[in-house]
Structures are given as C-alpha cells and as structure tokens.
Amino acid sequence: MKKRLTLMLSLVLVMALLAACGSNNSKNEGSNASESDKKDLKIALVLPEEIGVNPFFELADQGLQKAGEEFGVKVSTIQSSDPNAFEQNFRSTVAEGYDLIITATFQAEDVLRKVAAENPDKAFAIIDTVMPDVPNVRSVAFIENEASFLLGAAAGLITESNVVGNIVAVEGALMDKYTIGFEKGLAHTNPDAKVLVSYVGGFTDSAKAKELAKVQHSQGADFIAGMSAVGDFGVFEAAAEDGFYTSGQDVDRTVIDPEHIILSQIKNVDVVTYDTVKQFVNNTFEYGENYYGLADDGVGLTFVTRESESPLSDAIGEESLAKLKEIAEGIKDGSIDTSVTAQ
C-alpha cells in the first residue's frame, strides 16, 4: 500500500513539473512572438520631394532611421522627384504591404486623402499639417507660434533701431503662426519696437527674398527673420552683404554664418517622426490631431532650448539669453499666452 501511494505521489509530482515546464515554454513563445511581430513590421516614409533641398525632409528621415534601429523594425524612405512620382510611390508602399505609411507637409494632403479613403484599414500619418476628417490618418502638427514668440522676444532684446523684419513665404493662415507669434513675442520684450512684414509669394525664391530683405534693411530693420523656407538663403546673403542680423528656420542655420545668422527657430521633425514610429510599435498610436510644442521638444530656439555648435552672438549676450530661457519656461507652463488669432 505504501509503495502504491509513493508511486502515485511520484506521478503527480512529475505531471506537475511537466505542466510547469509547459507553462514556462508557452510564456516564452508568446514573448518571442511579440518581439517577432515587431521585427516583422514595415514602416515607410514617403516624401513629396527629394532629400537635399529642404532640411525638413532630411530630419524626418533621420528620425525614421533612428526609430528603425532602436525598435528593430524595417524602415524605408522613398523620395519623389515630382507630384506624379509621389502618388506612384505612395501607392507602391500600400501595394507592398507596409504597416504604417508616413508622409509630411501640406504638399502631401491631396494624395494622402485619396489613398487613405481607398484603403480604410491601412494606417497613415502625416507630419506638419492636420487632416482631422480622415479617420485612418494620424496628423502631427507643430505649435510654431510658441517658438516664433520666443524668436520675436529675442528680436526685441537684440534690436537697437527698434525696427525688425520678417521675410515670409506666403500670406495667409499657414504662416500666421510665425508672423503673429513673432509680433506678440516682440511686444512682450520691447513694446516700442515695430515689425516690417514682406511676402515672397512662394517657398523657393531666394532672389526675391534677398531683394525684400535689403528693402527692409534700408527702412531701418537691424534684425530680419527669414520665414521663407529655401528663400531664407537670399535673406542670409543680404545680411552678409549689408551687415544686419538674421535668423533661420527648422534646423540650426547659425552654422552657415554665425556672425549674421545668430538664431534659428527649430522644428524638431526628427523627434516627431521618431515618436510616431515608437507609438506605432508600442501600440499607443492614435489617429486624429496631435500637437508638439516647446514642452514636447517639438519646437524651440537655438541657444534657448537647444545647444548650437556656433558661439552665442554678442548681440544676444548672456543676460538676454537668461531672460529668453525664463520666457521659454513661462510658455511651457502656460503662464505666457502665445495663442494666435488671425488678424
């Protein structure tokens, strides 16, 4: 009887051990499957232009590559030579079964709207514009007025003539976040200063931008902010020739000519692209509108929110820099109002 009981207990113990081993194997397989699923994900960045002209797209690619490497997912950047090639590239990524397709800027809206409607089960994301009426698109936009407020505040501290300028790509709501934000920031630090605003009429005309900057300088502007994309290079040329201060957009332009380009309003496209991939991989990706401001490291200003390879210009100085950093904290915590209402 004792032998039979001992044998039964032994069998129970063996079965329990086998069950435990089976349970552990099941958990490991589940975990490995999850990691495998991540590695099987394919994410594409389809650009409406070729990288090299606009640094915005280069930053987007950098953010994508960093995310791909960090999260172990397959990523591809597809550049487009013209609008027809862009739509073709976009449709190719759908056909090739990419799990998430990311694009950027208002240039991509028409194609994305069409392709997203045709593929309602496919996940899409667009950076630097909003498409709230398309249910399978995640829109990621920047709160540019927070950074332009900072830039305007800096201009108010820098100017000695109390006249500053903006060379702006186009007139309208698209650029109001820049011009109105700048004007509010200028008034915050120097209510006696006035701002001259000139419109280039496009995003690539550096010759026209240069001409307008020279006119503003002749009218007394000693700091002129470039807000015209590729046109900013014309503003930089005018600054070097005529000896006024200027600023760039999106990336740190001070490295080109630190003597004259003393600030840059930053748009951290790399951060936003990286976050978009991260959220998709981690299943926290949500459709609809998403906004990145100073507090999210989406926008900023060189020296104030992000370091630069260039030395700090004497035109700014440590005292003004400290004031600007204080203003930046006020914007982040909401105690300083940077909201934009079109005038």
C-alpha positions in Angstrom: 0.0 0.0 0.0 2.8 2.4 1.0 4.6 1.6 -2.3 1.5 2.3 -4.3 1.0 5.6 -2.5 4.6 6.6 -3.1 4.3 5.7 -6.8 1.1 7.8 -7.1 2.8 10.8 -5.4 5.7 10.5 -7.8 3.5 10.5 -10.8 1.6 13.6 -9.5 5.0 15.4 -9.0 6.2 14.5 -12.5 3.0 15.7 -14.1 3.2 19.0 -12.1 6.7 19.5 -13.3 5.8 18.9 -16.9 2.9 21.3 -16.6 5.1 23.9 -15.1 7.6 23.4 -17.9 4.9 23.6 -20.5 3.6 26.8 -18.9 7.0 28.4 -19.0 7.6 27.4 -22.6 4.2 28.9 -23.6 5.1 32.2 -21.9 8.4 32.4 -23.7 6.9 31.6 -27.0 4.3 34.3 -26.5 7.1 36.8 -25.6 9.2 35.8 -28.6 6.2 36.1 -30.9 5.6 39.6 -29.7 9.2 40.6 -30.5 9.0 38.8 -33.8 5.8 40.7 -34.7 7.7 44.0 -34.0 10.6 42.9 -36.2 8.1 42.0 -39.0 6.6 45.5 -39.1 7.4 47.6 -42.1 7.2 51.4 -42.0 7.7 53.7 -44.9 8.3 57.4 -45.1 7.2 58.7 -48.5 8.4 62.2 -49.2 6.8 64.6 -51.7 10.3 65.9 -52.6 13.9 64.6 -52.7 16.1 65.0 -49.7 18.7 67.7 -50.1 16.7 70.9 -50.8 14.6 71.2 -47.7 16.2 70.2 -44.4 12.8 69.4 -43.0 12.7 66.1 -45.0 16.2 65.2 -44.1 15.3 65.5 -40.4 12.2 63.3 -40.9 14.5 60.6 -42.4 16.9 60.9 -39.5 14.1 60.3 -37.0 12.8 57.3 -39.0 16.2 55.7 -39.2 16.9 56.1 -35.5 13.5 54.6 -34.6 14.0 51.7 -37.0 17.4 50.9 -35.5 16.2 51.3 -31.9 13.0 49.3 -32.2 14.2 46.7 -34.7 11.6 47.4 -37.4 12.1 47.6 -41.1 12.0 51.2 -42.3 12.3 52.7 -45.8 12.4 56.3 -47.0 11.1 56.9 -50.5 11.9 60.2 -52.2 9.8 61.7 -55.0 11.1 63.8 -57.9 7.7 65.3 -58.7 4.0 65.2 -57.8 3.2 62.3 -60.2 6.1 60.2 -58.8 4.9 61.0 -55.3 1.4 59.5 -55.9 3.0 56.5 -57.6 5.4 55.9 -54.7 2.6 56.3 -52.2 0.5 53.7 -53.9 3.5 51.3 -54.2 4.0 51.3 -50.5 0.4 50.3 -50.0 0.7 47.5 -52.5 3.9 46.3 -50.9 2.1 45.9 -47.6 3.8 48.5 -45.4 2.1 48.5 -42.0 2.4 52.3 -41.5 3.0 54.9 -44.2 4.2 58.3 -43.0 4.4 61.5 -45.1 4.8 65.2 -44.5 3.7 68.7 -45.2 0.6 70.2 -46.9 2.1 69.1 -50.2 1.1 65.5 -49.4 -2.5 66.2 -48.4 -4.3 65.6 -51.7 -2.6 62.3 -52.4 -3.0 61.1 -48.9 -6.6 62.0 -48.7 -7.3 60.0 -51.9 -5.2 56.9 -51.0 -6.4 56.8 -47.4 -10.0 56.8 -48.5 -9.3 53.9 -50.8 -7.5 51.9 -48.1 -9.6 52.5 -44.9 -7.9 49.6 -43.0 -4.4 51.0 -43.6 -2.6 53.2 -41.1 -1.2 56.5 -42.2 0.5 59.5 -40.6 1.2 63.0 -41.8 3.6 65.5 -40.2 3.3 69.3 -40.2 -0.3 69.5 -41.2 -3.7 68.3 -39.9 -6.3 66.2 -41.6 -9.0 65.7 -38.9 -11.6 64.5 -41.3 -9.7 61.4 -42.4 -10.3 58.6 -39.8 -7.2 56.4 -40.6 -4.7 59.2 -40.6 -2.7 60.4 -37.6 -1.9 64.1 -38.0 1.1 65.6 -36.2 1.5 69.4 -36.2 3.8 71.8 -34.5 2.9 74.7 -32.3 5.1 77.1 -34.2 3.7 80.2 -32.5 5.5 79.1 -29.3 8.8 79.2 -31.0 8.1 82.3 -33.1 7.0 84.1 -29.9 10.5 83.2 -28.5 12.1 84.5 -31.7 10.2 87.7 -31.5 11.1 88.2 -27.9 14.7 87.7 -28.8 14.4 90.3 -31.6 13.0 92.8 -29.1 16.1 92.3 -27.0 18.5 92.4 -29.9 17.3 95.4 -31.9 18.9 98.8 -31.4 16.9 100.6 -34.1 13.5 99.3 -32.7 12.7 98.2 -36.3 12.8 94.5 -37.1 11.6 92.5 -40.1 10.0 89.2 -41.3 10.6 87.8 -44.8 7.6 85.4 -45.2 6.9 82.8 -47.8 3.2 83.4 -48.4 0.4 85.4 -46.9 -2.4 83.6 -45.1 -3.2 81.3 -42.2 -0.3 78.9 -42.9 2.2 81.5 -41.9 0.2 83.4 -39.3 1.6 81.1 -36.6 5.0 82.6 -37.5 4.2 86.2 -38.0 1.6 86.8 -35.3 3.6 84.7 -32.8 6.7 86.8 -33.6 4.8 90.1 -33.2 3.4 89.0 -29.8 6.9 88.0 -28.6 8.4 91.3 -29.8 5.8 93.2 -27.9 6.5 91.1 -24.8 10.1 92.3 -24.5 10.0 95.6 -26.5 6.6 97.2 -26.9 8.3 100.2 -28.6 9.6 98.1 -31.5 7.8 97.7 -34.8 7.9 94.8 -37.3 8.0 95.1 -41.1 6.5 92.1 -42.9 7.1 91.3 -46.6 5.8 88.3 -48.5 7.9 86.4 -51.1 5.0 84.7 -52.8 6.5 81.2 -52.6 8.9 78.9 -50.7 11.8 78.7 -53.1 12.5 82.2 -54.4 15.7 83.2 -52.7 16.4 86.1 -55.2 13.0 87.8 -54.2 13.6 87.1 -50.5 17.1 88.8 -50.8 15.6 91.8 -52.5 12.9 92.2 -49.9 15.4 91.9 -47.0 17.5 94.6 -48.5 14.5 96.9 -48.7 13.6 96.2 -45.1 17.2 97.0 -44.0 17.1 100.3 -45.9 13.9 101.1 -43.8 15.9 100.7 -40.6 15.5 97.0 -39.7 18.6 95.7 -38.0 17.2 92.2 -37.3 15.3 90.4 -40.1 13.9 86.9 -39.6 13.8 84.5 -42.5 10.4 82.7 -42.7 10.5 81.7 -46.4 12.0 78.2 -46.5 14.5 78.0 -49.3 14.1 81.7 -49.8 15.9 82.3 -46.4 19.2 81.7 -48.2 18.5 85.0 -50.0 18.0 86.7 -46.6 21.2 85.3 -45.4 23.1 86.7 -48.4 21.6 90.1 -47.9 22.6 90.0 -44.2 26.2 89.2 -45.1 26.3 91.9 -47.7 24.5 94.7 -45.8 25.6 93.8 -42.2 22.3 93.1 -40.4 21.3 90.2 -38.1 19.0 87.4 -39.2 17.6 84.0 -38.3 16.7 80.8 -40.0 14.1 78.1 -39.7 13.7 74.4 -39.0 17.3 73.5 -38.4 20.3 75.3 -36.9 21.3 77.8 -39.6 23.7 79.7 -37.4 26.5 77.3 -38.5 26.4 78.8 -42.0 27.3 82.3 -40.9 27.4 82.8 -37.1 28.3 86.5 -37.5 25.0 87.3 -39.1 22.7 84.3 -38.7 22.5 84.5 -34.9 19.4 82.4 -34.2 17.2 79.7 -35.7 13.7 78.8 -34.9 13.8 75.0 -34.6 11.2 72.5 -35.7 12.2 69.1 -34.4 10.9 66.9 -37.2 13.2 64.1 -36.2 11.7 63.9 -32.7 8.2 63.8 -34.1 8.9 61.1 -36.7 10.7 59.0 -34.1 7.8 59.3 -31.7 5.3 58.4 -34.4 7.2 55.1 -35.1 7.6 54.5 -31.4 3.9 54.8 -30.7 3.0 52.6 -33.6 5.4 49.9 -32.4 4.2 50.1 -28.8 0.5 50.1 -29.7 -0.1 53.6 -28.3 -0.6 55.1 -31.8 -3.8 57.1 -32.1 -5.4 58.7 -35.1 -6.6 62.3 -35.1 -4.8 65.5 -34.3 -1.5 65.6 -32.3 0.4 68.8 -31.4 4.1 69.3 -30.4 5.2 72.5 -28.7 8.1 73.6 -26.5 7.1 71.3 -23.7 7.2 68.3 -26.0 10.5 69.3 -27.6 8.7 69.7 -30.9 9.8 73.3 -31.5 12.4 75.6 -30.0 15.1 78.3 -30.5 18.8 77.8 -30.7 20.7 78.6 -27.5 17.5 78.9 -25.6 16.0 75.4 -25.9 18.8 73.6 -27.8 22.6 74.0 -27.9 24.4 75.1 -31.0 27.8 74.4 -32.5 28.0 78.2 -33.0 29.1 80.6 -30.3 26.4 82.8 -28.8 26.4 86.2 -30.5 27.3 89.3 -28.5 24.1 90.8 -30.0 22.2 88.4 -27.7 24.5 88.1 -24.7 24.1 86.0 -21.5 21.7 88.4 -19.8 19.2 88.3 -22.7 19.7 84.6 -23.0 18.7 84.2 -19.4 15.6 86.3 -20.0 14.7 84.2 -23.0 15.1 80.9 -21.1 12.7 82.3 -18.4 10.2 83.2 -21.1 10.5 79.7 -22.5 9.6 78.2 -19.1 6.6 80.5 -19.0 5.4 79.3 -22.4 5.8 75.7 -21.2 3.8 76.1 -18.0 1.1 78.2 -19.7 1.8 81.4 -17.8 2.7 83.2 -21.0 0.0 83.3 -23.7 1.3 82.6 -27.2 -2.0 81.8 -28.8 -2.5 83.1 -32.3 -5.7 84.7 -33.7 -5.5 85.7 -37.3 -5.8 89.5 -37.7 
